[in-house]
Amino acid sequence: MKVIGTVKEIEWLKQAVQNNCDQCPYLEFCSESAKQDDRLHGKVRHTCKEFLGETIEFIIE
């Protein structure tokens, strides 16, 4: 997935997705990442926003 927009639009999108996981296409992968972090480090080290930042290619116009 590529998201193309201004810095403000992309930040808005990250916040919108972060605040509501309902029907998020990355929910399963994000949950698995959180579980793995918990097993390895005893806590979740990657926030939803960080996970999406690594998973989605954000292109600023």
Distance bins in CASP14 RR format, pairs under 12 A and 6 or more apart:
PFRMAT RR
TARGET T0000
AUTHOR 0000-0000-0000
RMODE 2
METHOD distances of the structure
MODEL  1
1 13 0 0 0 0 0 1 0 0 0 0 0
1 17 0 0 0 0 0 1 0 0 0 0 0
1 24 0 0 0 0 0 1 0 0 0 0 0
1 25 1 0 0 1 0 0 0 0 0 0 0
1 26 0 0 0 0 1 0 0 0 0 0 0
1 52 0 0 0 0 1 0 0 0 0 0 0
1 53 0 0 0 0 0 1 0 0 0 0 0
1 55 0 0 0 0 1 0 0 0 0 0 0
1 56 1 0 1 0 0 0 0 0 0 0 0
1 57 1 0 0 1 0 0 0 0 0 0 0
1 58 0 0 0 0 1 0 0 0 0 0 0
1 59 0 0 0 0 0 1 0 0 0 0 0
2 10 0 0 0 0 0 1 0 0 0 0 0
2 13 0 0 0 0 0 1 0 0 0 0 0
2 55 0 0 0 0 0 1 0 0 0 0 0
2 56 1 0 0 1 0 0 0 0 0 0 0
2 57 1 0 1 0 0 0 0 0 0 0 0
2 58 1 0 0 1 0 0 0 0 0 0 0
2 59 1 0 0 1 0 0 0 0 0 0 0
2 60 0 0 0 0 0 1 0 0 0 0 0
2 61 0 0 0 0 0 1 0 0 0 0 0
3 9 0 0 0 0 1 0 0 0 0 0 0
3 10 1 0 0 1 0 0 0 0 0 0 0
3 11 0 0 0 0 0 1 0 0 0 0 0
3 12 0 0 0 0 0 1 0 0 0 0 0
3 13 1 0 0 1 0 0 0 0 0 0 0
3 14 0 0 0 0 1 0 0 0 0 0 0
3 16 0 0 0 0 0 1 0 0 0 0 0
3 17 0 0 0 0 1 0 0 0 0 0 0
3 52 0 0 0 0 1 0 0 0 0 0 0
3 53 0 0 0 0 1 0 0 0 0 0 0
3 55 0 0 0 0 0 1 0 0 0 0 0
3 56 1 0 1 0 0 0 0 0 0 0 0
3 57 1 0 0 1 0 0 0 0 0 0 0
3 58 1 0 1 0 0 0 0 0 0 0 0
3 59 1 0 0 1 0 0 0 0 0 0 0
3 60 0 0 0 0 1 0 0 0 0 0 0
3 61 0 0 0 0 0 1 0 0 0 0 0
4 10 0 0 0 0 1 0 0 0 0 0 0
4 13 0 0 0 0 0 1 0 0 0 0 0
4 56 0 0 0 0 0 1 0 0 0 0 0
4 57 0 0 0 0 1 0 0 0 0 0 0
4 58 0 0 0 0 1 0 0 0 0 0 0
4 59 1 0 1 0 0 0 0 0 0 0 0
4 60 1 0 0 1 0 0 0 0 0 0 0
4 61 1 0 1 0 0 0 0 0 0 0 0
5 11 0 0 0 0 0 1 0 0 0 0 0
5 12 0 0 0 0 1 0 0 0 0 0 0
5 13 0 0 0 0 1 0 0 0 0 0 0
5 14 0 0 0 0 0 1 0 0 0 0 0
5 57 0 0 0 0 0 1 0 0 0 0 0
5 58 0 0 0 0 1 0 0 0 0 0 0
5 59 1 0 0 1 0 0 0 0 0 0 0
5 60 1 0 0 1 0 0 0 0 0 0 0
5 61 1 0 1 0 0 0 0 0 0 0 0
6 12 0 0 0 0 1 0 0 0 0 0 0
6 13 0 0 0 0 0 1 0 0 0 0 0
6 58 0 0 0 0 0 1 0 0 0 0 0
6 59 0 0 0 0 0 1 0 0 0 0 0
6 60 1 0 0 1 0 0 0 0 0 0 0
6 61 1 0 0 1 0 0 0 0 0 0 0
7 13 0 0 0 0 0 1 0 0 0 0 0
7 14 0 0 0 0 0 1 0 0 0 0 0
7 58 0 0 0 0 1 0 0 0 0 0 0
7 59 0 0 0 0 0 1 0 0 0 0 0
7 60 1 0 1 0 0 0 0 0 0 0 0
7 61 0 0 0 0 1 0 0 0 0 0 0
8 14 0 0 0 0 0 1 0 0 0 0 0
8 15 0 0 0 0 0 1 0 0 0 0 0
8 60 0 0 0 0 1 0 0 0 0 0 0
8 61 0 0 0 0 0 1 0 0 0 0 0
9 15 0 0 0 0 0 1 0 0 0 0 0
9 16 0 0 0 0 0 1 0 0 0 0 0
9 58 0 0 0 0 1 0 0 0 0 0 0
9 59 0 0 0 0 0 1 0 0 0 0 0
9 60 0 0 0 0 1 0 0 0 0 0 0
9 61 0 0 0 0 1 0 0 0 0 0 0
10 16 0 0 0 0 0 1 0 0 0 0 0
10 17 0 0 0 0 0 1 0 0 0 0 0
10 49 0 0 0 0 0 1 0 0 0 0 0
10 52 0 0 0 0 0 1 0 0 0 0 0
10 53 0 0 0 0 1 0 0 0 0 0 0
10 56 0 0 0 0 1 0 0 0 0 0 0
10 57 0 0 0 0 0 1 0 0 0 0 0
10 58 1 0 1 0 0 0 0 0 0 0 0
10 59 0 0 0 0 1 0 0 0 0 0 0
10 60 1 0 0 1 0 0 0 0 0 0 0
10 61 0 0 0 0 1 0 0 0 0 0 0
11 17 0 0 0 0 0 1 0 0 0 0 0
11 18 0 0 0 0 0 1 0 0 0 0 0
11 49 0 0 0 0 1 0 0 0 0 0 0
11 52 0 0 0 0 0 1 0 0 0 0 0
11 53 0 0 0 0 0 1 0 0 0 0 0
11 58 0 0 0 0 1 0 0 0 0 0 0
11 60 0 0 0 0 0 1 0 0 0 0 0
12 18 0 0 0 0 0 1 0 0 0 0 0
12 19 0 0 0 0 0 1 0 0 0 0 0
12 58 0 0 0 0 0 1 0 0 0 0 0
13 19 0 0 0 0 0 1 0 0 0 0 0
13 20 0 0 0 0 0 1 0 0 0 0 0
13 24 0 0 0 0 0 1 0 0 0 0 0
13 49 0 0 0 0 0 1 0 0 0 0 0
13 52 0 0 0 0 1 0 0 0 0 0 0
13 53 0 0 0 0 0 1 0 0 0 0 0
13 56 0 0 0 0 1 0 0 0 0 0 0
13 58 0 0 0 0 1 0 0 0 0 0 0
13 60 0 0 0 0 0 1 0 0 0 0 0
14 24 0 0 0 0 0 1 0 0 0 0 0
14 26 0 0 0 0 0 1 0 0 0 0 0
14 47 0 0 0 0 0 1 0 0 0 0 0
14 48 0 0 0 0 1 0 0 0 0 0 0
14 49 1 0 1 0 0 0 0 0 0 0 0
14 50 0 0 0 0 1 0 0 0 0 0 0
14 51 0 0 0 0 0 1 0 0 0 0 0
14 52 1 0 0 1 0 0 0 0 0 0 0
14 53 1 0 0 1 0 0 0 0 0 0 0
14 54 0 0 0 0 0 1 0 0 0 0 0
14 55 0 0 0 0 0 1 0 0 0 0 0
14 56 0 0 0 0 1 0 0 0 0 0 0
14 58 0 0 0 0 1 0 0 0 0 0 0
15 47 0 0 0 0 0 1 0 0 0 0 0
15 48 0 0 0 0 1 0 0 0 0 0 0
15 49 1 0 0 1 0 0 0 0 0 0 0
15 52 0 0 0 0 0 1 0 0 0 0 0
16 22 0 0 0 0 0 1 0 0 0 0 0
16 24 0 0 0 0 0 1 0 0 0 0 0
16 48 0 0 0 0 0 1 0 0 0 0 0
16 49 0 0 0 0 0 1 0 0 0 0 0
16 52 0 0 0 0 0 1 0 0 0 0 0
17 23 0 0 0 0 0 1 0 0 0 0 0
17 24 1 0 0 1 0 0 0 0 0 0 0
17 25 0 0 0 0 1 0 0 0 0 0 0
17 26 0 0 0 0 1 0 0 0 0 0 0
17 27 0 0 0 0 0 1 0 0 0 0 0
17 30 0 0 0 0 1 0 0 0 0 0 0
17 47 0 0 0 0 0 1 0 0 0 0 0
17 48 1 0 0 1 0 0 0 0 0 0 0
17 49 0 0 0 0 1 0 0 0 0 0 0
17 51 0 0 0 0 0 1 0 0 0 0 0
17 52 1 0 0 1 0 0 0 0 0 0 0
17 53 0 0 0 0 0 1 0 0 0 0 0
17 55 0 0 0 0 0 1 0 0 0 0 0
17 56 0 0 0 0 1 0 0 0 0 0 0
17 58 0 0 0 0 0 1 0 0 0 0 0
18 24 0 0 0 0 1 0 0 0 0 0 0
18 26 0 0 0 0 0 1 0 0 0 0 0
18 27 0 0 0 0 0 1 0 0 0 0 0
18 30 0 0 0 0 0 1 0 0 0 0 0
18 46 0 0 0 0 0 1 0 0 0 0 0
18 47 1 0 0 1 0 0 0 0 0 0 0
18 48 1 0 1 0 0 0 0 0 0 0 0
18 49 1 0 1 0 0 0 0 0 0 0 0
18 50 0 0 0 0 1 0 0 0 0 0 0
18 51 0 0 0 0 1 0 0 0 0 0 0
18 52 1 0 0 1 0 0 0 0 0 0 0
18 53 0 0 0 0 0 1 0 0 0 0 0
18 56 0 0 0 0 0 1 0 0 0 0 0
19 47 0 0 0 0 0 1 0 0 0 0 0
19 48 0 0 0 0 1 0 0 0 0 0 0
19 49 0 0 0 0 1 0 0 0 0 0 0
19 52 0 0 0 0 0 1 0 0 0 0 0
20 27 0 0 0 0 0 1 0 0 0 0 0
20 48 0 0 0 0 0 1 0 0 0 0 0
21 27 1 0 1 0 0 0 0 0 0 0 0
21 28 0 0 0 0 0 1 0 0 0 0 0
21 29 0 0 0 0 0 1 0 0 0 0 0
21 30 1 0 0 1 0 0 0 0 0 0 0
21 31 0 0 0 0 1 0 0 0 0 0 0
21 34 0 0 0 0 0 1 0 0 0 0 0
21 48 1 0 0 1 0 0 0 0 0 0 0
21 51 0 0 0 0 0 1 0 0 0 0 0
21 52 0 0 0 0 0 1 0 0 0 0 0
24 30 1 0 0 1 0 0 0 0 0 0 0
24 31 0 0 0 0 1 0 0 0 0 0 0
24 48 0 0 0 0 1 0 0 0 0 0 0
24 51 0 0 0 0 0 1 0 0 0 0 0
24 52 0 0 0 0 1 0 0 0 0 0 0
24 55 0 0 0 0 0 1 0 0 0 0 0
24 56 0 0 0 0 0 1 0 0 0 0 0
25 52 0 0 0 0 0 1 0 0 0 0 0
25 55 0 0 0 0 1 0 0 0 0 0 0
25 56 0 0 0 0 1 0 0 0 0 0 0
26 32 0 0 0 0 0 1 0 0 0 0 0
26 33 0 0 0 0 1 0 0 0 0 0 0
26 34 0 0 0 0 0 1 0 0 0 0 0
26 46 0 0 0 0 0 1 0 0 0 0 0
26 48 0 0 0 0 1 0 0 0 0 0 0
26 49 0 0 0 0 0 1 0 0 0 0 0
26 51 1 0 0 1 0 0 0 0 0 0 0
26 52 1 0 0 1 0 0 0 0 0 0 0
26 53 0 0 0 0 0 1 0 0 0 0 0
26 54 0 0 0 0 0 1 0 0 0 0 0
26 55 1 0 1 0 0 0 0 0 0 0 0
26 56 0 0 0 0 1 0 0 0 0 0 0
27 33 0 0 0 0 0 1 0 0 0 0 0
27 34 0 0 0 0 0 1 0 0 0 0 0
27 48 0 0 0 0 1 0 0 0 0 0 0
27 51 0 0 0 0 0 1 0 0 0 0 0
27 52 0 0 0 0 0 1 0 0 0 0 0
27 55 0 0 0 0 0 1 0 0 0 0 0
28 34 0 0 0 0 0 1 0 0 0 0 0
28 35 0 0 0 0 0 1 0 0 0 0 0
28 51 0 0 0 0 0 1 0 0 0 0 0
28 55 0 0 0 0 0 1 0 0 0 0 0
29 35 0 0 0 0 0 1 0 0 0 0 0
29 36 0 0 0 0 0 1 0 0 0 0 0
29 46 0 0 0 0 0 1 0 0 0 0 0
29 48 0 0 0 0 0 1 0 0 0 0 0
29 51 1 0 0 1 0 0 0 0 0 0 0
29 52 0 0 0 0 0 1 0 0 0 0 0
29 54 0 0 0 0 0 1 0 0 0 0 0
29 55 1 0 0 1 0 0 0 0 0 0 0
29 56 0 0 0 0 0 1 0 0 0 0 0
30 36 0 0 0 0 0 1 0 0 0 0 0
30 37 0 0 0 0 0 1 0 0 0 0 0
30 44 0 0 0 0 0 1 0 0 0 0 0
30 46 0 0 0 0 1 0 0 0 0 0 0
30 47 0 0 0 0 1 0 0 0 0 0 0
30 48 1 0 0 1 0 0 0 0 0 0 0
30 49 0 0 0 0 0 1 0 0 0 0 0
30 50 0 0 0 0 0 1 0 0 0 0 0
30 51 1 0 1 0 0 0 0 0 0 0 0
30 52 1 0 0 1 0 0 0 0 0 0 0
30 53 0 0 0 0 0 1 0 0 0 0 0
30 54 0 0 0 0 0 1 0 0 0 0 0
30 55 0 0 0 0 1 0 0 0 0 0 0
30 56 0 0 0 0 0 1 0 0 0 0 0
31 37 0 0 0 0 0 1 0 0 0 0 0
31 38 0 0 0 0 0 1 0 0 0 0 0
31 44 0 0 0 0 0 1 0 0 0 0 0
31 46 0 0 0 0 0 1 0 0 0 0 0
31 48 0 0 0 0 0 1 0 0 0 0 0
31 51 0 0 0 0 1 0 0 0 0 0 0
32 38 0 0 0 0 0 1 0 0 0 0 0
32 39 0 0 0 0 0 1 0 0 0 0 0
32 44 0 0 0 0 0 1 0 0 0 0 0
32 46 0 0 0 0 0 1 0 0 0 0 0
32 51 0 0 0 0 0 1 0 0 0 0 0
32 55 0 0 0 0 0 1 0 0 0 0 0
33 39 0 0 0 0 0 1 0 0 0 0 0
33 40 0 0 0 0 0 1 0 0 0 0 0
33 41 0 0 0 0 0 1 0 0 0 0 0
33 44 0 0 0 0 1 0 0 0 0 0 0
33 45 0 0 0 0 1 0 0 0 0 0 0
33 46 1 0 0 1 0 0 0 0 0 0 0
33 47 0 0 0 0 0 1 0 0 0 0 0
33 48 0 0 0 0 1 0 0 0 0 0 0
33 50 0 0 0 0 1 0 0 0 0 0 0
33 51 1 0 1 0 0 0 0 0 0 0 0
33 52 0 0 0 0 0 1 0 0 0 0 0
33 53 0 0 0 0 0 1 0 0 0 0 0
33 54 0 0 0 0 1 0 0 0 0 0 0
33 55 0 0 0 0 1 0 0 0 0 0 0
34 40 0 0 0 0 0 1 0 0 0 0 0
34 41 0 0 0 0 0 1 0 0 0 0 0
34 42 0 0 0 0 0 1 0 0 0 0 0
34 43 0 0 0 0 1 0 0 0 0 0 0
34 44 1 0 1 0 0 0 0 0 0 0 0
34 45 0 0 0 0 1 0 0 0 0 0 0
34 46 1 0 0 1 0 0 0 0 0 0 0
34 47 0 0 0 0 1 0 0 0 0 0 0
34 48 0 0 0 0 1 0 0 0 0 0 0
34 50 0 0 0 0 0 1 0 0 0 0 0
34 51 0 0 0 0 1 0 0 0 0 0 0
35 41 0 0 0 0 0 1 0 0 0 0 0
35 42 0 0 0 0 0 1 0 0 0 0 0
35 43 0 0 0 0 0 1 0 0 0 0 0
35 44 0 0 0 0 1 0 0 0 0 0 0
35 45 0 0 0 0 0 1 0 0 0 0 0
35 46 0 0 0 0 0 1 0 0 0 0 0
36 42 0 0 0 0 0 1 0 0 0 0 0
36 43 0 0 0 0 0 1 0 0 0 0 0
36 44 0 0 0 0 1 0 0 0 0 0 0
36 45 0 0 0 0 1 0 0 0 0 0 0
36 46 0 0 0 0 1 0 0 0 0 0 0
36 51 0 0 0 0 0 1 0 0 0 0 0
37 43 1 0 0 1 0 0 0 0 0 0 0
37 44 1 0 1 0 0 0 0 0 0 0 0
37 45 1 0 1 0 0 0 0 0 0 0 0
37 46 1 0 0 1 0 0 0 0 0 0 0
37 47 0 0 0 0 0 1 0 0 0 0 0
37 50 0 0 0 0 0 1 0 0 0 0 0
37 51 0 0 0 0 1 0 0 0 0 0 0
38 44 1 0 1 0 0 0 0 0 0 0 0
38 45 0 0 0 0 1 0 0 0 0 0 0
38 46 0 0 0 0 0 1 0 0 0 0 0
39 45 0 0 0 0 0 1 0 0 0 0 0
40 46 0 0 0 0 0 1 0 0 0 0 0
44 50 0 0 0 0 0 1 0 0 0 0 0
44 51 0 0 0 0 1 0 0 0 0 0 0
45 51 0 0 0 0 0 1 0 0 0 0 0
46 52 0 0 0 0 1 0 0 0 0 0 0
46 53 0 0 0 0 1 0 0 0 0 0 0
46 54 1 0 0 1 0 0 0 0 0 0 0
46 55 0 0 0 0 0 1 0 0 0 0 0
47 53 0 0 0 0 1 0 0 0 0 0 0
47 54 0 0 0 0 0 1 0 0 0 0 0
48 54 0 0 0 0 0 1 0 0 0 0 0
48 55 0 0 0 0 0 1 0 0 0 0 0
48 56 0 0 0 0 0 1 0 0 0 0 0
49 55 0 0 0 0 0 1 0 0 0 0 0
49 56 0 0 0 0 0 1 0 0 0 0 0
49 58 0 0 0 0 0 1 0 0 0 0 0
50 56 0 0 0 0 0 1 0 0 0 0 0
52 58 0 0 0 0 1 0 0 0 0 0 0
END
